[in-house]
C-alpha cells in the first residue's frame, strides 16, 4: 500500500485505530515499567498529586507513535526524517529533564539546538504570505522563525500540563483540528501525522484523565509540542493566505493564551519568565472553586471552540478572515485583563506561591 492510498478514504481512520490500539494496549506496560524502574513523580510541597505516579506517559505515547510508523513502513512525503529525528531527540531531552531536573537555560538551549537541526533537515518555514502580492521567500530568515515556532510549541504544551489529562486532551483536540484542515486542503503529510497523533492520544487519555494513573512527564509534553509544531509547518503554515500563522495559533489557542498570560503576569511583576507559579488558567479555575475534572472539561470545550475557529479561518476569504483575527486580538486583550482580575480575586483568599522552574513540580509550571 502506498501513501497516497493510505491517505485516501477510510484508510486514515484505520491509521487512527492502529495508533489507538497500540498505545491503549501498551500504556499499562509502561506504567509497570515506570514503577519497576523508579521513574516516579513523588508528591511534595509543590506537587499536589496524592501519591507516587510514573511519568512514563511520554514514552508510552512516543513508542506507540513510532511503532506504527515502523510497521507501516517508510512514507515518502518530505521532512518525515526531520520530524522523526527531532521527535526522538526532544523526547530524550524531556526524559533527562524528568530524571535530572535540568536548568531552564539548559532546556532552552537543547530545544533550540534540536529545532535548528530539524530546520537544517528541511523542516522549516520557507516563506511568509503577503496579502498585497507574491509570497515573501525567507531564505536564511526561515531558520530563526522555525526555531522560535518549535521552541514555542514545545513550551506551550509543557506549561499547560498542569492538571491530569489537560495537555493530552488539548493535544488531541489540536491534532483533530489540524487533521480536518489537512484533509480539506489535501495536505497529505499533515493529515497523516495528525491521524496517527489522534489515535495515540486517544489511546493514552483513558490512563491520564483524572484521576491519572500515569503522567506525560516533560518527555511527553516536549514530544507532543514538537510534533504539533512540526505538523503546523508541514500543513497550516503553508496556507497561501495572510491567515497562515493565525490558523495553527487558533488550533493551539488554550496553550497559546496560557503562555501569553504567564509571560505577561511575570513581566508585570518584574519577575523572570522562568519563575513558576500557580496562576495558570487551570490553576485559577481550580482555585476559584471548580473541581479539577470540571476545569479540564471546560478547557477542552474552549479548545474545541478555538479548533473549530481554526478550521473556519482556513476556509474563509482573506478579508473576512483578517477581520476575524483582529476581533480575536481584541478578545485576547480583554481576556488577559479578565485573567488579571481573576488572579487578584483568587490571591485575596489563597495567595500565589512562586518557585523557580528549574526545580518545579509537574503542576507548577
N, C-alpha and C positions, 0 to 999 in steps of 0.2 A: 504494500500500500504506500503510495507516495503522499507527500504532504499536502498537495492540492486536494487529493481525495479525503485526507484526514480532516482538512478544514471544512470541506463541503458537508452540507446537510447535518444529519444527526450524529455524524462521527465526532464532532466537537463535544457533544453531550455524553458520548461514550467515554471520551477523554476525561470529562469531569467525573464520571463514575469511577474510572480507574484511579484517579487521584484520591477520591473519597475513600474507596475501599482499602487502598494501600495504607493511608495514614490512619484510618479508623482501626484497622487491624494491627498496625504497628505501634501505635502510641502506648498501649499497655506494656509492651516490652520495654519501651524507653522509660516509662515510669519505674518499672522494676530495676532497670539498669541504673537509673539515677539514684535510687535508694541504695543499691548494692555498691556503687562506686563513690557514694558520699557527695553526689552533685546536688546538694540540697540548699535551698534558701531558708535560713533559720530565722525565726521570729526574734524581734528585739525592740529596742526603744523606737526605732524608726521604721520598723517593718510590722505591719498590722495584721498579717495573716496569723491564724491560730496555732499552727504547728509547722514543723519542717516539711517542705514540699520540694520535689525535684524541679530543677529548672531546665529539664531536657526537652521541653516542648519544641524549641527551635530545631533540635536535632531530629525530632520526630517528623516535623513538617518538611525540613530540607531533605532528609533521607528519602521520604516518600516522593517528593518532587523529582529528585534526581533519579530515583529508581524507575519511575515511569518513563522519564526521558531515555534512560539507558535501554529499557526493554523495548521501547518503540523504535529505537534506532536513531540515526543521526539526521536531523532535519537540515534542509538546505537553505533556509532563509537567513539573511545576513545577520551578523552580530550575535548569533547564539553563543559562539565561543566566548565572546566578551561577557555575555550575561552569565554563563556558567562559571567562568573563571572568577569574575568579580563576586558572584554569589558565594562560591566556596571560600574565597579569601575574607569576605566580610563576615561570613559565618564563623570562621576561625578567630577573627578579631573579637567578635562578640563573646565567643566562648572564653577567650583569655580574659576579657573584662569580667565575665561571670566568676571566673576562678580567682583572679588576682586583683580585681578592683583597680583597673588602670586609671591613671590620672586623666582629667578631661583633655589636656593638650596632647597626650599620647594617643588617645582615642581619635581626636580630631585629625591628627597627622596621619594615622593609619587609614581613616576613612578617605581623606583627600588623596592619599597615595593609591588606594585601590580604585578610586574614581578616575584618577589620571591614567592608570593602566587600562581601564576599560575604554577610556576615550582614545588612547593610543591604538587599541584594538579595533576601533571603528565605531564604538557605541558613543556617539556624541551628537550634539546639536549642530547641524551643518548650516542652518540658515534661520533667519527670522522673517516673518511675514510683514509685508508693507502694504497698508490699505491704499496707498496712493500710487503704487507702481509695482515693479518687479520685486521678487524675493531679494532679501539682503543676504548675500553669502558671507558667512562669518570668518571662514579661514581659521587662522590660529586662535581667534577670539572665541571659537566654539569650545576650546578646552576649558578655560576658566568658568564659562557658563555651565558646561556639563558637570564639572566638579562641584560647583555651587549647588546645582539641582540635586545631584545624587547624595551629597552630604546632607542637604536639607531634608530630603525624604527619609533618609536613614534616621535622622534625629527626631523628625516629626513623629514617626511611629514609636520610637523609643520613649518619647515624652508622654505619649497618650497611653502607654502601657502601665496604667496605674490602678486599674480595677480588674478583677477576674473577668476574662472574656472580652474586655473592651477593645484592645488592639486587634485581637484575632477577628472579631466581628466586623470592625470598621474596615480592616483589610479585605475581608470577604465582600463587603458592600462596594468598596472602591474597585476591586477586581471585576465585580459584576458590571459596574458602570463602564469601565474601560473595555470590557468584553463586548457589551452592547454597541459601543462606539466603533470598535474594531470590526465587528460584523457588518454594521451598517455602511461602513466606508471601505469594505473589502481589504482591511489591513490584516493580512493573514497571520503575520508574526505576532502582533499584539493579541489577536483573538486566540491563537493557540496558547500563548503563555498565560493569558488570563483564564482560559478554560482549565488549565492544569492547576493554577493557583486557587481558583474557586473550589475545585474538588478537594485539594489538600486542606484548605482552611475549613471547609465543611466537615471533613473527617476529623479534624482536630478539635473543633469548637465544643463538641459534647464533653470533652475532658477538661476544658478550660473555662466553661461557663460557670458562674458562681453557683455553689462553692467549688472552686477549682481543685482538680486532682494533680495538676501539673501546670507549671508556668512556662511561658515562652522563653523567658530569660532574655538577656541582652543579645544572645546569639540569634534568637528567633526574631526579635524586633529589628535588629540590623538587617537580617536576611530579607524580611518582608519589605522593609523600607527600601532596600536596594532594588528588589525585584519590581516594586511599583514604580520607582523612579526610572528604571531601565525600560519597562513596558511603555511608560509615557513617552520616552524618547523614540521608541520604535513605532509608536502609534499616534497618540493625541497631539504630541508636539510637532507632528508633521502635517497637521491640518493646514490647508492653503488659505487661511484667513488670519486676521489680526487676533482672533479668539483662540489661537492655538495654545497659548500659555494658560488662558483662563479655564479651559476645559479640564485639564488634569488637576488644577488648583481646586476647582469645584468638586471633582471626584474625591479629593483628599481634604474636603472642606473642614471637617471636625479637627483633625490633627493640625491643619494649617492655622485655623483660628486659635487653637490652644497654644501653638508655638508663638504666634504673634502676641498673644496675651501674656505669655511667660516673659518674652523679651521686653515688652512694654512696661510691665509692672516692675521688673528688676531694674530697668533703666530709670524709671521714675523714682525709685528708691535710692538710686546711686549705687546699686549692688552689682557685683559681677554676674554675667549671664549664667555662669556655671554654678551659681549658688542656688541650690534647690529649695523648694518649699512645698507646702500642701495647699496651694491656691490654684491648682489647675482646674479646668472645667469640671472634671469628675469629682475632685475633692470638694469643690464648692457645693455641688449638688448634694453629695452625701452629707456634708456638714450642715446643710440647710434643713435637713430632716428627711430627705428622700432616701429610701433604702438603696443598698449597693446594687441589687439586681434591677431595681426600677431606674436607677441612674444610668446603668448600662443600656437598658432597653430604650430609654429616652434618647440617648446619644446615637444608638442605632437608627432610630427614626429620623433624627436630624441628618444623619449621614445619608440615609436613603433619599431624603428630600433633596439634598445637595447633589447626590449622584444622579438623580433624575434631571436636575438642572444642568449638569454637565453634558448629559446626552442631548438635551434640548438645545444647548448652546452649539453643539457640533452640527446641528441641522438647520439652524435659522440663518437668514441673510445677515451679512456683516453689520449693517447699520442697526438693525433691531437687536442683534446680539451685543453690540457695543453699548447700546442704551441699557440693556440688562446688566452688563458688567459694571457700568457706572452706578446703577442703582445698588448693585451688590456691594460696591465700595462704600457707599453711604451707609448701608445697613451694617457693614463691618465696623465702621467708625462708631456708630451708636451702640453696637454690641460690645465693643471694648469698654465704652463708658458704663454700660449696664453691668458688665462684669466687675468693674471697679467699685460700683455701688454695692453689688452683691458681696464682694470680698470684704468691704468695710463693715457691712451688717454682720457677716459671719465672725469677723475678728472681734467685734464688740463682745461677743459671747464666749469665744473659744480661743482667740489668738491664732497666730500663724507661725509655727516653728520653722526655722530655716537650718539648712545644713549644706555642706559642700558636696557637689555631685561626684567628686572623686571618691566619696565614701558613703554613698547613698543606699537606701533600701529600694526594693523594687517599686514601691508605691510613692516614692518621694522625689520623683524627677523634677 
